[in-house]
Amino acid sequence: MEFKLIIKKLNDTITEEENIQFESWYQESQRHRDYFEHVKNNYSDSINDIDIDKDAAWELLEEKIKASQNQTSSYWKYAVAAMVVILLSVPVFTKLLKESSSSQEFVTTKILPGVDKAILTLDDGTQIALENGANYEKENIVSNGEKIVYKSQAKKNNVVVYNTLSIPRGGEFSMELSDGTKVQLNSETQIKYPVNFIKGRTRQVELVYGEAYFEVSSSDENEGSKFFVLNNSQSIEVVGTKFNVKAYKDEDFIYTTLAEGKVQVESENGTFLLEPGEQTVFNTRTKEISKTITDVHAELAWIDGDFMFNKKPLLDIIKVLSRWYDVDFIIEGESIKHQKFNGQLSRKQNLEIILELIKTTEKLESYEIKGKTIILK
């Protein structure tokens, strides 16, 4: 569902047909309902301090779109992103409305968002490229190019065979393990797992690096067998639950965030039992681990196709953008590295739109695109 329908719902400008689509999405899961409430609360907070006639704003933006020549599509995305997102800073709204279409510089370069793609490495070392539109099938493995599914099969022996799934920069992928556990994998991620679990024995996978969201099949459905996720120097024991692990190679911290159920995170320096809404932070250098309350919606925004930044410095934001858009950033100027931003943005839009929106906050003077390198000034 398009994010702008949520904003239309909040502004009471949604059509009957759009409302049917919204209600279908809203009733689909508790997570969708919680997400809507979260957006509503933040959206209300963000506009309380400024007097904006939202309907008039939409009309003005639409007039600008019609007035622009040969740029309708890209500017519409720009306008929608600017209006419907809880964006970087509230002055963006007034700034955009004051600018005339004749003075607007439109973005023509396109750096596209990530797509479904992965590399499957079989136990014999064979590598298979999985991507949208390409089907793959072998024994108990099936993939449609967006998701890979392992079907449970009876084992003649107790030998465990492992596969590895690697998600490159600019990619994402979903999988279902043979026990029914579902995993969504973010860009620049690698996971190692058994092709088939042995009934009654501990189920164990390794998040080698990257970010993964798990919906673990309960022990009751697997003859009481526990489920563990290993990563670096910590292990996570799971009891039928939903949680996220972020453990990128270029970051010093591993974040384990619990959405539903219960998990126990263990390291050499401490063990923590997490309740929903809690997170452990593990320092890979010092090996220290701590527990804190976190914003689960922000941590899991990528699952719903969004970026959500809560007072994030630009230095951290470009790491996220680099992985998803498969680009490199160079920041010219020490001061802007630590400028902090708040915002919720769609992962499905071109990078240039996001850069333009960051630029409107006036914390970023300009940017330059040179192939796959973005220079921020």
C-alpha positions in Angstrom: 0.0 0.0 0.0 1.2 3.5 -0.8 2.2 5.6 2.2 0.3 8.6 0.9 -3.0 6.7 1.6 -2.1 6.8 5.3 -1.7 10.5 5.1 -4.9 10.9 3.2 -6.6 8.9 5.9 -5.2 11.1 8.6 -6.3 14.2 6.6 -9.7 12.8 5.9 -9.2 13.3 2.2 -9.2 9.6 1.3 -11.7 8.5 -1.4 -14.1 5.6 -0.9 -12.1 3.3 -3.2 -8.8 4.3 -1.5 -10.4 3.7 1.9 -11.3 0.1 0.9 -7.6 -0.4 0.1 -6.5 1.2 3.3 -8.9 -0.8 5.5 -7.7 -4.1 3.9 -4.1 -3.2 4.8 -5.1 -2.0 8.3 -7.0 -5.2 9.1 -4.3 -7.4 7.8 -2.2 -7.5 10.9 -1.7 -6.0 14.4 1.7 -4.7 13.2 0.0 -2.6 10.5 -2.5 -1.2 13.0 0.4 -0.3 15.4 2.3 1.2 12.5 -0.6 3.4 11.6 -1.0 4.7 15.2 2.7 5.4 15.3 2.6 7.4 12.1 -0.6 9.2 13.3 1.0 10.3 16.5 4.2 11.5 14.9 2.4 13.2 12.1 0.2 15.1 14.5 3.2 16.1 16.6 5.2 17.3 13.5 2.4 19.6 12.2 1.2 21.1 15.4 3.8 23.8 15.4 3.0 25.1 11.9 -0.1 26.4 10.3 -0.6 24.6 7.0 -3.7 24.2 4.9 -3.0 20.7 3.8 -5.7 20.6 1.1 -4.4 23.8 -0.4 -0.9 22.5 -0.2 -1.9 19.4 -2.3 -3.6 21.6 -4.8 -0.6 23.9 -5.1 1.8 21.0 -5.6 -0.5 19.5 -8.2 -0.5 22.8 -10.1 3.3 22.8 -10.0 3.3 19.3 -11.4 1.1 20.2 -14.3 3.2 23.3 -15.0 6.5 21.4 -15.2 7.6 20.2 -18.6 8.7 16.6 -19.2 9.3 16.1 -15.5 5.9 15.1 -14.2 6.8 11.7 -12.9 10.0 12.6 -11.0 8.5 15.8 -9.5 5.3 13.9 -8.4 7.5 11.5 -6.5 9.4 14.5 -5.1 6.2 16.3 -4.1 4.5 13.2 -2.6 7.7 12.4 -0.6 7.9 15.9 0.7 4.2 16.2 1.7 3.4 12.7 3.1 6.5 11.8 5.0 7.1 12.9 8.6 10.1 14.6 7.1 13.6 15.6 8.3 12.3 19.0 9.4 8.9 20.7 9.4 10.2 23.9 7.5 10.4 21.6 4.4 6.7 22.1 3.9 6.7 25.9 3.9 9.9 26.0 1.9 8.5 23.8 -0.9 5.2 25.7 -1.0 7.0 29.1 -1.4 9.3 28.0 -4.2 8.0 28.7 -7.7 8.0 25.9 -10.3 10.0 28.1 -12.6 12.9 28.2 -10.2 12.7 24.5 -9.2 15.6 22.4 -10.4 14.4 18.9 -11.3 16.4 15.8 -10.8 17.0 13.8 -13.9 19.6 11.3 -12.9 18.2 8.0 -11.5 19.8 5.9 -8.8 17.2 3.2 -8.3 16.3 1.5 -5.1 17.3 -2.1 -4.2 15.6 -5.1 -5.7 15.0 -8.8 -4.8 18.3 -10.6 -5.4 20.6 -13.0 -3.7 23.4 -15.5 -4.2 22.7 -19.1 -3.0 25.7 -21.2 -2.1 25.1 -24.9 -1.9 27.0 -27.3 0.3 29.3 -28.3 -2.6 30.2 -24.7 -3.2 28.0 -24.2 -6.3 26.6 -20.6 -6.5 23.2 -19.8 -8.0 22.1 -16.2 -8.7 18.5 -15.7 -7.5 16.7 -12.6 -8.8 13.2 -11.4 -9.7 11.8 -13.3 -12.6 14.2 -16.2 -12.4 12.8 -19.5 -10.9 15.0 -22.1 -9.3 14.2 -25.6 -8.1 16.3 -28.4 -6.7 15.2 -31.3 -4.4 13.6 -29.6 -1.5 14.5 -26.0 -2.6 12.2 -23.7 -4.5 12.7 -20.0 -5.4 10.6 -17.6 -7.4 13.3 -14.9 -7.5 11.8 -13.0 -4.5 11.8 -15.8 -1.9 13.5 -19.1 -1.3 11.6 -21.9 0.4 13.0 -25.1 1.9 10.5 -28.0 2.2 10.9 -30.4 5.1 12.0 -33.9 4.1 12.8 -37.1 5.9 16.5 -37.7 6.5 18.1 -41.0 6.0 21.0 -40.1 8.3 21.7 -37.4 10.9 24.2 -35.5 8.7 23.3 -31.8 8.6 23.9 -30.0 5.3 24.3 -26.3 5.2 23.5 -23.6 2.5 24.4 -20.0 2.6 22.4 -17.1 1.3 24.2 -13.8 0.6 22.3 -10.6 -0.2 24.5 -8.0 -2.0 24.3 -4.2 -1.6 21.2 -3.0 -3.4 19.3 -6.1 -2.7 16.9 -7.8 -0.3 15.4 -11.3 -0.1 13.0 -13.5 1.9 13.3 -17.1 2.9 11.4 -19.9 4.7 13.4 -22.6 6.4 12.4 -26.2 6.5 10.9 -25.9 10.0 8.6 -23.1 8.8 10.7 -20.2 10.2 10.5 -17.1 8.0 13.4 -14.7 7.6 13.5 -11.4 5.8 17.0 -10.3 4.8 18.2 -6.8 4.3 20.9 -5.6 1.9 24.6 -6.6 2.5 23.6 -9.7 4.6 24.7 -13.3 4.8 23.1 -16.2 6.6 24.2 -19.8 7.0 21.5 -22.5 7.8 20.7 -26.2 7.6 18.9 -27.4 4.5 16.9 -29.6 6.7 16.6 -29.7 10.5 16.8 -33.0 12.5 13.6 -33.6 14.4 14.0 -33.1 18.1 17.4 -31.6 17.9 18.4 -27.9 18.4 17.7 -25.8 15.4 20.6 -23.4 14.7 21.4 -20.8 12.1 24.2 -18.2 11.8 23.8 -14.6 10.8 27.3 -14.2 9.5 26.7 -10.4 9.0 24.0 -7.9 8.0 20.4 -7.6 9.1 17.6 -10.2 9.4 14.1 -10.2 10.7 13.0 -13.6 12.1 9.5 -15.1 12.6 10.5 -18.4 14.3 8.4 -21.5 14.1 7.6 -22.5 17.7 9.2 -25.3 19.6 5.8 -26.9 20.0 5.6 -27.4 16.3 9.1 -28.9 16.2 9.1 -31.6 18.9 10.3 -29.2 21.5 13.5 -28.3 19.7 15.0 -24.9 20.6 16.0 -22.3 18.0 19.3 -20.4 18.2 20.7 -17.6 16.1 24.5 -17.3 16.3 26.3 -14.1 15.5 29.9 -13.0 16.3 30.4 -13.6 20.0 26.7 -13.8 21.0 23.9 -16.3 20.7 20.2 -15.7 20.8 17.9 -18.4 22.1 14.3 -18.2 20.8 11.0 -19.4 21.9 8.5 -18.9 18.9 8.9 -15.2 18.4 9.5 -12.2 16.1 12.8 -10.3 16.4 15.4 -8.4 14.4 19.2 -8.7 14.5 21.4 -6.0 12.9 25.1 -6.9 12.8 26.9 -5.1 9.9 30.6 -5.6 9.3 31.3 -1.8 9.3 29.6 -1.1 12.6 30.9 -1.8 16.1 27.5 -2.7 17.6 25.0 -5.6 17.2 21.4 -4.7 17.9 18.9 -7.4 18.8 15.3 -6.1 18.9 12.3 -8.0 20.1 8.9 -7.4 18.5 6.9 -10.3 19.9 7.5 -13.3 22.2 10.6 -13.8 24.2 14.3 -14.2 23.4 17.4 -14.7 25.5 20.6 -13.0 24.3 23.8 -14.4 25.7 27.5 -13.2 25.4 30.6 -13.9 27.4 29.9 -10.7 29.5 26.2 -11.0 30.2 22.8 -12.7 29.5 19.6 -10.8 29.0 16.0 -11.9 28.6 14.1 -9.6 26.3 10.5 -8.5 26.5 8.7 -7.0 23.5 10.0 -3.4 22.9 13.4 -4.1 24.4 16.8 -4.3 22.6 20.3 -5.5 23.5 23.3 -3.6 22.3 26.5 -5.7 22.0 29.9 -3.9 21.5 32.0 -6.1 19.2 35.2 -4.4 20.3 34.8 -4.4 24.1 32.4 -7.4 24.2 30.2 -5.4 26.6 26.4 -5.9 26.3 23.5 -3.9 27.6 19.7 -3.8 27.5 17.5 -0.8 26.7 14.0 0.2 25.6 13.8 1.0 21.9 11.4 2.2 19.2 10.5 -1.1 17.6 8.6 0.7 14.7 11.8 2.5 13.8 13.9 -0.6 14.0 11.5 -2.6 11.8 10.6 0.1 9.3 12.7 -1.6 6.6 10.3 -4.6 6.8 7.5 -2.3 5.6 9.6 -0.7 2.9 10.6 2.5 4.8 13.6 4.2 6.3 12.9 5.7 9.7 15.5 8.0 11.2 15.1 9.2 14.8 17.8 11.9 15.4 20.3 10.0 13.3 23.5 11.7 12.3 24.2 12.0 8.6 27.2 9.7 9.0 24.8 6.9 10.1 22.2 7.7 7.5 24.6 7.4 4.6 25.6 3.9 5.7 22.0 2.8 5.4 21.6 4.5 2.0 24.9 3.0 0.7 23.7 -0.5 1.3 20.3 -0.1 -0.2 21.2 2.0 -3.3 24.7 0.3 -3.8 26.6 3.6 -3.8 29.5 5.2 -1.9 29.4 8.5 -0.2 32.0 11.1 0.4 31.3 13.9 2.9 33.2 17.1 2.4 33.2 19.0 5.7 33.4 17.6 9.2 30.5 19.5 10.6 27.7 18.0 8.4 28.8 14.5 9.4 27.1 14.9 12.7 24.1 16.8 11.7 21.0 14.9 12.9 17.8 14.2 11.0 14.3 12.9 11.8 12.2 11.4 9.1 10.3 8.5 7.5 11.0 7.9 3.9 10.0 5.2 1.4 12.8 2.8 0.4 11.0 2.5 -3.0 11.9 5.9 -4.3 15.0 6.9 -6.2 18.0 8.2 -4.2 18.0 11.6 -5.8 14.6 12.4 -4.2 15.9 11.6 -0.7 19.0 13.7 -1.4 16.8 16.6 -2.5 14.7 16.3 0.6 17.8 16.3 2.9 19.0 19.3 1.0 15.8 21.3 1.7 16.6 21.2 5.5 19.5 23.6 4.6 21.9 21.5 6.7 23.3 20.1 3.5 24.5 22.8 1.0 24.7 20.6 -2.1 25.6 17.2 -3.5 27.2 15.8 -6.6 26.7 12.5 -8.3 29.7 10.9 -10.1 28.6 7.4 -11.2 28.2 5.4 -8.1 29.8 8.0 -5.8 27.8 10.7 -4.1 29.7 13.7 -2.8 27.9 15.7 0.0 29.0 19.3 0.6 
